[in-house]
């Protein structure tokens, strides 16, 4: 049981790193294999991806709002 928990913790770190930069071949393979076997990590990975997408969309909307309002206009 302890080995699996440590693996899940390491896999969670890889999930996060994957969203910021491409993983190496070894890490990508470890992540794919673990997610294929571990339902909890598979669900966690899906949630990480949704949060990442939501963050990107929020940033796009914030930038679009800033461009629309300009530097001296107050938001309506």
Secondary structure, DSSP 8 states (H G I E B T S, - for coil): -HHHHHHHHHHHHHHHHHHHS---HHHHHHHHHHHHH-HHHHHHHHHHHHHHHHHHHHHHHHHHHHHHHTTT----
